[in-house]
Amino acid sequence: MAAISAVFTIGHVAALLGEDEDWLSDLSISMFPEDGCLHVYGVGEDGVTAFTQDGIENLRQIIEDEQASGTAPPRPASSP
């Protein structure tokens, strides 16, 4: 396994995937560091959730599972 060289904030990942940040936050609660989900301190008062590249892929799989089960919320409207 390659060393982690970058992490991506949950806000960035939400924009990348076109999903609601609050929903992704709810989904990430069940993810662990070995799943590619980390908490970065020093950014804001309480820190921020961030994902490795593998974490983003794991999150995509969780999203697909939620969509397949019909429990995913509608995607947010994109801005022009």
N, C-alpha and C positions, 0 to 999 in steps of 0.2 A: 504494500500500500504506500502510495506517495505521501509525502508530508503535506500538511495543509498550508497553503501559501496565501490564501485569501478567504474571507468570509463576506457574506452579503446580508445587509440588514433586512429585516422583515418588510420594511417599507419598499425597499428596492425589489425584493422578490415578489411582493404583491403587484407592483407595477409591471414587472417582467412577465408574470403569469396572467395578468389581467383579472386578478381576484381581489376580494375585499380583505384588507389587512386585519381587521378584527376577526374575521372568520379563520384566516390563516393562523392567527394567534391561538384561537381555540383548538385548531387541529394540531398545532405544535406542542400542546401540553403533554400529549402522550409520546412525544419524541424525546430521545436521550442523546447525549453527546456521541455515542457510537452510531447513532442514526444521522449524524451531521447537523444537529441542532445545538447551538450554544447560546449562552447569555453573556453579552459583552458589557462590562461595567466601565463607567467613566464617560459614557455617552448619555447625556441627560441625567436626570436625578436618580432614576431607578435602573438604568441600563437599558439594553435593547436586545431582543431576540435576533440571532443571526444564524445563517446556514452556510455550510460548506457546499461545494458543488454536488457532492453525494447527497447532502441534506435536501437540496433543491429537488433532486431526482426522487428521493424518498417522499417528499411532500407532494410532488406531482402524482405519484402512485396513490397516495392517500386521497387526493382530490378526485382522481379517476374512480376510486372505490366509492367515494361519497356520491359522485354523480351517477354511477351505475346503480347504486341502491336508492336513488331518488331523494337523498337527504341533503344534497348540496343546495345552497341558496342561489338565486339567479345571479348571474355575473353583473358587476356594476357597469353602468353606462360609461362608455369611453368618451373622453373629452375631445373636441375637434382640434 
